[in-house]
Amino acid sequence: MLQNIAVGVDGSPASLAAAHWAAHEARRRGTGLSVVHAWYRHPRPAPYIPMDRTEHDRAEEIMREAVSGLRAAHPDLRITERLVCDSTVAALVAAGADSDMLVLGSHGLGTVAGFVTGSVSQRVVARCTHPVVLVRAGRGAAGDHLPAVDGVAPEEIPKTPYREVVLGLHTGHPADEVIEFAFEAARRRGTGLRVVHAFRSPTRPVSDASLVVTPPASGRPATDRRAEPQARAQAQADAERAVSAVLRPWREKYPRVPVTESVAEGRAAVTLVHSAEHAGLLVVGRRASHRLGVLVGPVAHAALHHAGCPVAVVPHG
């Protein structure tokens, strides 16, 4: 049975933020934390390695600094160290396979050609068989909570309510693994779950499942334009019913998790990222592939690029 949460560290501020987020998550789950650092022996050491030291020495230093900070901040947490001589992607994918969850740092909000595209993070996310959470640099424990009221000391911040968890729901192919992950995350935090679903109007052509393309203003008969509001209202009602139907058994299973259903017309990726602007965690799914692929799906890809909160990518069949 999997028991640990694994976190990859490389000495960067983003990876240290991820390590502390993972430590808090491990404490919420009552599990241990496995800290992983991958290093590789090159014929010639990198220029930043001093002449009197080796790449292994540098790897040990990175691990020591990360773990000492974690143990100081979380003295009651069971922490194990995994220093692996292998490629970064292979080491992290293996660590993720041995754990309930893998946590990685990300180096900031991306553009279309930003940090995720072609990066280690994307390759790891695409190949992991268990959930992967990406955490932004500078994300502290306080970021998971609502703003503290005046007069609350910093050490009391964890006692303030958690920000809500946001779930991106695809009603056409609802995945139990993704939905359960989101409900469990909300339950552990004692917070609400906002379920977001974006639909496309039947009056608007689309290029794929995540994009809505606005048609030309002219060229349609007047009768079509008059029928458009009714068609869109019907599409909205159908989407709301579909969301409610998918969530009904989960509401019964988690009666103490407050659930808010948010259904809107528009691009799925844009709607989801906007809805998660003030969230503590965004949960999206990734369809598992038998290929050794690099694809994470358009919605998950956009979330990893643009969401400011931690993003959990959950693979499903």
N, C-alpha and C positions, 0 to 999 in steps of 0.2 A: 504494500500500500504506500502510495506517495505521501510524504509528510512535510517536505521542505518547500520553501520558496527559494529560488535561485536568483541571484543578481549578478550581472556582469559589470566589472569595474575596469577602468583603464587609466585612472588618475585624473580624469577630466572633471570639472565641476558638475557636468550633466550626470556622469556616472555616480558621483558621490550623492547627488540629490536622489537618484534612483535607488541607491543603497539604503538611504534613510527612509525613503518611502516604503521600500520592501521590508525594512525592519518593523515599521509600524503595522504593515499588513500581516507580517508573521505573528506579531503579538495579538492582533485581532483574531487570527485564526488559531492561535495556540500552537504554532509549529515552530520549527527552527529555520534558520537562514543560512543558505550556502552561498558564500562569496566566491565568484569565479573570475580568474584572470588568465587570459591566454597570451602566451608569448611564443616566439618562433626563432629558432637559431638560424641566423643568416651567415653566409660566407664572410661577409664584412659587417660588423656591428653598425647600427645607425649612427649618424654624426652626433646625436645628442648623448650617446653613451660615452662616458669618460674613458680615457685610454687604460686606466688601471681597473676598470670594472667590466663586467660581462652583461649580456642581455638578461641572463638569469638573475644577476644581482639587481638589475633595474626592476624586473618583474617582482622579486621578493619585496623590494622597497614599496612598490605600488600597493601590493597586497597588505603589507604591514601598516601603511598609513591608513588605508581604508578600514581595516579591521579594528585598529586601535580607536579610531573615531567612533565606529559603531558600538564597540564595547563600552566606551565612555558614556555614550548617550543612552545605551540600552543594556545596562549591566546584567539584567535578568534574562536576556535572550540567548538561546543556544545558537552559537555561530560556528560554522565549519569553513575551512579554507580549501579551495581547489585551485591550485596553480598548475596549469595544463600547458604542456609543450605541443601546440597544434595550431592550425589556422584558427582565426578568431571565430569565423562562422561555424566551423565544425565543432569547436569547443562549446560554443553557446547553444547550438542545437542539441548537442549531447546533454548538456546541463538541463535544458528545458525538458528533455524526454524523461529525465530522472526526477522531476519535480512537479508539484502541482501547478506552478506558475513561474515564468521567467520574467524578470524585470530588467529593462535596459534604459539608459539615459539617451535623450535626444538633445541635439545641440541648438535648438531654437526653432521658431516658426519658419516654415519653408515656403518657397515660391513654387512655381510649376517645376522648376529644375532644382529644388531645394534639397534638404538634407536626406530625405528618404530615397529619392530616385537613385537606384544603382548602389546604394550604401549597404554597409554591413547590416544595419537595422532591418532594411527591407528584406534582405536575403534570409535573415534569421526568422523574421515574422512569417515569411512565405513557407518556410520548411518546418517550423515547429509543430509538433503534434499536440501541444498543450497551450493554454492561453499565454500571450505575451503582452506585457504592459510597458508602454513607453512613457517616460517621465521627463519633463522639461528641466533644463538647467535653472537653478534658482527656486525650484518648487520645494517648499518646506512643509512641515506638518501643519502649520497654520493655514496653508492654502487649501487643505481638505475641509476646513471648517468655515462657517459663516463668520463675517467680521465680528470681532469681540466688541461688546458694549463698553462704554467709557467706564474706567475704573477697574477693568479686569486685567490682572497682571499677566505677563507673557506666559508664565508657567501654568496658568490656568486655562490657556487657550484650548487644550485638548478637551476641556469640559464643555466647551461651547458646541452647539449643534453642528453636525456635519452638513456639508453641501449635498444636494441631491445627486443621485446617480441617474444618468441619461442613457437610455437604450435605443438604438436604431433598429426598428422592426420592419422586416420585409414580410408582409402578410401572404404573399404568394408562395414563399418557401420559409415559413417560420421554423427556426432551429431550436430545439429544446436546450441544447448545450449553451447557446448564447443567452436565451431568456433566463435559464436557471442561474447562470453566472451573475446576471444583473440583479435578479431578485436576492440572491445570496449576499451580494455586495451591499445592497441597501439594508438588508436585515442585520448584517454585522455592524453596520454603522448606525443603526437606529434612525435611518433617514428615509426620505421619500424616493420613489422611482418615477421618473418622467419617461414615458414611452412615446417615441417620436416616429411617425410614419408620414412619408411624403407620397402623394399620388399625382398622377398626370391626368389631365382632363382629356376625355375622348375627342374633344374638338381640336386638340393640338397635336400635330405630328411630333414624334420623338426620334432621336438618333440612336438611343440605347436606353436601358432601364433606369439610368440615373440622371438623364438629361431631358429637359423640356425645352423645345425649340419654339419660339413664338412665330406663328405663321404671318404672312404678309397681311397688312391691314385691309387690302382690297382683294377682289377676285372671288369672293364667296357671295352667293345669293343672299338677298335680304332675309329670306326665311331662315337660312342657316344662322345668321347673326342673331335673330330673335330667339332661336332655339338654344343658342349657346348658354345663356344663364341657367336655364333649366337642366341642361346636360351636365353642367359643372356642379350644380347643386346636387344632382343625383349621384354624381361621382363622389362628391364629398360624403354624402350619406352612406353610400356603399362602403367607402373606405372606413368610416367610423364604425360601421357594423362589423366589418372584417376584423378590425383591431380589437374590439370588445370580445368577439368570439374567440380569438386567439388567446386573449388574456384571462378569460373566465376561469379556466382550471387553475391558472397560476395565482389568481387572486384568492381562490379557495385554499390553495396550498400554503400561501403566505398571507394570512388574514391581517397580520400586524404591519405589513408594509403598505404605506399609503401610496397609491398609484394614480398618476395623472396621465391621461391620454391626450396626446397632441397630434392632430391630423391636419395637414396643410397641403395645398397644391403647390408644386414647385419641384425644383431639383432636389433629389434626396440628399446629396452631399452638402449642398448649401444650407438646406433646412436643418440638417442634423448639427452641423458645426455651429450655426447660429443658436440653436437651442441649448448647446452645451457651453455657451459663453461663461456662465457662472456655475458650472457643475463641478462636483468634486471628482467625478470619474465618468468617462464616456465609454460605453461598451458597444462594439460592433462585431459582426461576424465575418468570417472568411471561409469560403467553401474550400474544403481540403481537396487537393488534387493528387492523383497518383503520379503525376509528372514531378520531376525534380525542378520545380518551377521557380519563378521569381515574381509571380503575380499575387497581389493581395486583394484585388477587386477595386473598382473605382471609388466606392464609398469609403471603404477602409483606407484607401490611399489618400483620399482628401482629408479624412479625419487625422491621419498621422501627420500630414503636412500642416494643417491649419488650426486644429483644436489646441487651445492653450492649456487645458487640463490634462491629466494623465489619460491615456487611451488604452483600453484593453481590447486586443484583437483575439477573438475566440474562434478556433477552427471548428468546423462542423461538417458532417457528411452531406 
